[in-house]
Amino acid sequence: MATNENLPPNVIRQLAKELKNLDDSPPEGIKVSVNDDDFTTIFADIEGPAGTPYENGLFRMKLLLSRDFPQSPPKGFFLTKIFHPNIATSGEICVNTLKKDWNPSLGLRHILLVVRCLLIEPFPESALNEQAGKMLLENYEEYARHARLYTGIHAIKPKNKSKSGAISESTTALNVGQSNTVLGENTPLASTAISTSAAAKALGKNSQDQNAATSDPVVGASTAPKKDAPHAAKVPVDKKKLDARKKSLKRL
């Protein structure tokens, strides 16, 4: 393979222009990265298109430019394992744009878009992965199941998806054990969970103290036995303290 030193100056200028354009205005679902000292190896992360078995996966591929580029097409490879009729188990991509339909005027953006479109509409007639091609033609559901399995195991998880998962897990953790908390009609569940957790930490109470405060029945009930009067007198004081703490926490 060539390096920038081997490429003609006009090719380097053209590639630099294209790469800057891709960086400033990336195609939907595609992010390109490149070594400034070697334009002959171009990497791209491609998001699995929605509605396909590759959804929720991020697939890394590379384009290798030959010494006589753009007279001859680049070679494309998936670095992420994928179950697809037109992608060999070695990662080699079979698409007409990179073979018989190649035109020196085609740019990198066009190539990358064609590869992503291949994830939407495979061509089993020119399969490099015969198992995937045959399965796609004979039993689409089985093909999709295999493709989703590969996606779940091998594909990179998009960053925004990971963040959503972290937020979801965090919210779930905050709501655990809050079923005994007495909520007002308009009290948001999330804020209540956060306030309760923060209060416990601020006061240095243990879990038993927290549960006693949050699961206490309505204070001052007329049915309480008189012998519990001393305890009943003490509860409103604790309730006032808890209300004051909650108000202070809301200011944070």
ChimeraX attribute file (.defattr): number of C-alpha atoms within 10 A of each C-alpha:
attribute: neighborCount
match mode: 1-to-1
recipient: residues
	/A:1	11
	/A:2	16
	/A:3	15
	/A:4	15
	/A:5	10
	/A:6	13
	/A:7	19
	/A:8	12
	/A:9	11
	/A:10	9
	/A:11	15
	/A:12	18
	/A:13	12
	/A:14	11
	/A:15	16
	/A:16	14
	/A:17	12
	/A:18	15
	/A:19	22
	/A:20	12
	/A:21	13
	/A:22	17
	/A:23	13
	/A:24	9
	/A:25	10
	/A:26	14
	/A:27	16
	/A:28	11
	/A:29	13
	/A:30	19
	/A:31	17
	/A:32	21
	/A:33	14
	/A:34	14
	/A:35	10
	/A:36	12
	/A:37	10
	/A:38	16
	/A:39	21
	/A:40	25
	/A:41	21
	/A:42	20
	/A:43	21
	/A:44	19
	/A:45	22
	/A:46	25
	/A:47	23
	/A:48	23
	/A:49	19
	/A:50	11
	/A:51	9
	/A:52	14
	/A:53	24
	/A:54	25
	/A:55	17
	/A:56	20
	/A:57	24
	/A:58	23
	/A:59	24
	/A:60	20
	/A:61	22
	/A:62	23
	/A:63	21
	/A:64	18
	/A:65	21
	/A:66	18
	/A:67	17
	/A:68	15
	/A:69	16
	/A:70	16
	/A:71	12
	/A:72	15
	/A:73	22
	/A:74	24
	/A:75	16
	/A:76	24
	/A:77	19
	/A:78	22
	/A:79	17
	/A:80	17
	/A:81	19
	/A:82	23
	/A:83	24
	/A:84	30
	/A:85	27
	/A:86	25
	/A:87	26
	/A:88	20
	/A:89	15
	/A:90	14
	/A:91	21
	/A:92	18
	/A:93	23
	/A:94	22
	/A:95	21
	/A:96	11
	/A:97	16
	/A:98	19
	/A:99	13
	/A:100	9
	/A:101	10
	/A:102	17
	/A:103	14
	/A:104	10
	/A:105	8
	/A:106	14
	/A:107	14
	/A:108	17
	/A:109	16
	/A:110	11
	/A:111	19
	/A:112	22
	/A:113	15
	/A:114	16
	/A:115	21
	/A:116	18
	/A:117	13
	/A:118	19
	/A:119	21
	/A:120	16
	/A:121	10
	/A:122	19
	/A:123	18
	/A:124	19
	/A:125	12
	/A:126	14
	/A:127	20
	/A:128	21
	/A:129	20
	/A:130	17
	/A:131	14
	/A:132	25
	/A:133	23
	/A:134	16
	/A:135	17
	/A:136	19
	/A:137	12
	/A:138	11
	/A:139	10
	/A:140	14
	/A:141	12
	/A:142	13
	/A:143	22
	/A:144	19
	/A:145	13
	/A:146	18
	/A:147	19
	/A:148	21
	/A:149	16
	/A:150	19
	/A:151	24
	/A:152	16
	/A:153	12
	/A:154	15
	/A:155	23
	/A:156	17
	/A:157	16
	/A:158	16
	/A:159	10
	/A:160	9
	/A:161	11
	/A:162	11
	/A:163	11
	/A:164	11
	/A:165	12
	/A:166	12
	/A:167	11
	/A:168	11
	/A:169	11
	/A:170	11
	/A:171	14
	/A:172	12
	/A:173	11
	/A:174	18
	/A:175	16
	/A:176	9
	/A:177	10
	/A:178	18
	/A:179	12
	/A:180	13
	/A:181	17
	/A:182	14
	/A:183	13
	/A:184	9
	/A:185	6
	/A:186	6
	/A:187	10
	/A:188	10
	/A:189	16
	/A:190	13
	/A:191	13
	/A:192	19
	/A:193	21
	/A:194	14
	/A:195	18
	/A:196	22
	/A:197	16
	/A:198	15
	/A:199	18
	/A:200	16
	/A:201	13
	/A:202	11
	/A:203	11
	/A:204	11
	/A:205	11
	/A:206	10
	/A:207	12
	/A:208	8
	/A:209	11
	/A:210	17
	/A:211	16
	/A:212	11
	/A:213	18
	/A:214	16
	/A:215	13
	/A:216	13
	/A:217	12
	/A:218	7
	/A:219	12
	/A:220	12
	/A:221	9
	/A:222	7
	/A:223	6
	/A:224	11
	/A:225	9
	/A:226	10
	/A:227	8
	/A:228	9
	/A:229	12
	/A:230	9
	/A:231	10
	/A:232	16
	/A:233	12
	/A:234	10
	/A:235	16
	/A:236	13
	/A:237	11
	/A:238	12
	/A:239	14
	/A:240	11
	/A:241	12
	/A:242	17
	/A:243	12
	/A:244	12
	/A:245	17
	/A:246	16
	/A:247	12
	/A:248	11
	/A:249	15
	/A:250	10
	/A:251	6
	/A:252	5
